[in-house]
Amino acid sequence: MPAKIRKLIVQVDETRQEMGRAIDPPARKALAMAVIENPFAGRYADTLDELVDIGEELGALLGERCVQALGIAPGRAHSYGKAAIVGEAGELEHAAAILHPKLGAPLRRAVEKGAALVPSAKKRGGLGTAIDVPLGHKDAAFVRSHFDAMEARVADAPRANEIVVAVVVTDSGRPLPRIGGLQVSEIKGEDGLR
């Protein structure tokens, strides 16, 4: 069964200056969020397959929307992350069912490759609850310049019977990175770590 989406939100955060220094090209993060009906709100179910399938659907939709918002070819994406906020009539396992079993594969297709694990976060909350979507380089988890996050929030969600699902894709790392570690130019992208 496809996701019952009440609302889609897409936004781009573009940093052009940091500490008085120009960032050229700007560092950009795209956030795509879907506010969906939680089919298991208010009841326990042993099997959460419907949410697992919804996660697969949203991995593709939200990943593609992020890449489109950045206006880049999929292979030019640098980092990604995912998160979910479950309304009060749901449980954290509902977020886990969306985020973990199947959301990653279509997100990886949307950004080409994606050898590294997709960082994730989940929580329960009410209207306007914020969550930080953790970020890491899509092909090499040890790239420190790409350890980051982007806040996701929907003013009128999640309602008690809803889930907010968020995906973030970037076209760069943090502005002015300078703490060492593995550089983007050194990525092998074979094991998801280096």
N, C-alpha and C positions, 0 to 999 in steps of 0.2 A: 504494500500500500504506500503510495507516495506521501511525502510530508505535507501536512496541511499548514501552509505558510500564511501567516497573517501579515507579515511585514518583512521586507528586505531593505537593508541599509548598507550603503557602500560609501566609504569616505577615504580620502588620501591625506596623510600628514606629510608635509614637505618642509624640511629644515634647510634654510638658505644661509643662515648665519649661526655661528656658535662662538661664544666668548669673543665677539667682535671680529671674527674671521669669516670670510666668505666660504661657503661650502659649494664647490662647483665641480661636478654637477651636484645638485641638491640631493640630500639623503631622503628617500621616500619610503613610506610604509602605507600599504593599502589594507583596509579592514573591511570585511564583508560579514554581515550578520543576518541570520534568519531567525525570526520569532515564529516558533512552530507550536502547534497543539501537542501536548503530551498525551499519547493514547493510553498511558498507564496511570495518569493522575488519579490519586485517591484510592488506588487499589494495588495490592501485591500480585505479581505474576512471576511464576517460576522461569518463564522464558521471555526474553526481551528482544526476540528476533525482529520485530517490527521496527524497533529503534535502531538496531544494527543496520538494517536496510536503509533507513532514513539517513544514517550517518554516511553511507556510501553515496547516496544521492546528493547530500549537502557537501561532501568533500569535493565533488566535481563542480557543482554550481558555485559554491563560494570561492573555491580556488580559481576558477575561470573568471569570476567577477573581479577578483583582486588583480589578476594579470591584466585584464582589460582596463581596469581603472588606472594602472600604472602605465598603460600604453606601450608595453614591452613585449618582445617575443618571449614565450615561456622559458626558454633556456637562459634568459638574462635575469631571471629571478635569483635572489641570493638566499634569503632566509624565509622561514615559515614557522607558524605556530597555530595552535587551536585551543579553544576553550568553550565551556558551556556553563550556563546558569540555569538551574532547575527551580521552578516555582514551588511554593510551599506544599502543594499537594503531591509533589513528586519526591524522588529520593536520589541520592548521589549516583546510585547504580544506573539510573536512567541516563545521566550524562556520560557515564563510562560506556554504556552500550552504544551511544552515538559516536563517541570520540575514538574508541580504541579498536574494535574488531575490523572495521571496513572503511572508515573515513580517510585513512592515510593513502591508500593506493590511488584513488582518483585525484587526490590532492597532488600526489607526486607526478601523475600524468599531466596535470595542469601546469606544473612548473618544470617539467622535464627532469627526469632522474629522481633526485631526492633520496640519496643513499643513507642519510642520517635519520634517526628517529625524529618524529615531529613533536616538539615540546608541547606539553598540555597542562591545563588547569581546569578545575571544576569546583563549583560551590552551589549552595542553595541560597535563594534570596527572593526579595519582592521587587516591586516596581522600582526601576531606576538603579538597581544594584549594579555596581561596577565590578569588573574582573580584569586583571592584567593578563593579557595573552602573552605567554613567554615565547621568545624567539631564539632560534639558533640557525646556523648555516645549514642549508638543505643537504649538502653533500659531505660535510665534515664537521662533526660536533666540537672539535677542538679549536675552531677558529674563534678566538676570544673577541675579535672586533665585531662579531655578530651576536654576542650575548646581549639581549635587549628585551624589551616588552612594549606592548601598546595597550592602553586602556580601552576596554569595550564597555559600552553602556547604552541602554535604550530607555528613554524616559518613562514609557508606559509598558514596560515588560521587565521580567516575566510576570504575567498574571499567575494565579495559583496553579492553573492547569496548562502552563506553557513552559517551554524551554527556549532560551536564547543560545544559539550556536554561532560561534565566531571563528573566523579564520583570518590570519594576517599573512601577507606576503610582502617582502621588501625587494628593492632593487639595489641595495647597498647595505653596509654595516652601519655602526654608529658614526656620527660626525666626529672627525678628528681622533680616530682611535690611535692609542700609543702605549699600550700595556704589553706589547710583545706577543709571543705565541705564534702558532701556525698562521701564515699569511695566505690570503686567497690564491695567490700565484703558486703556492706550494701544495695545493689540494690535489690528492690522488683520487679521492672519491670512490675508493674500492670497498672499504669496510664501514663507511659511515662515520668514522672517527677522525681520519686524517685525509 
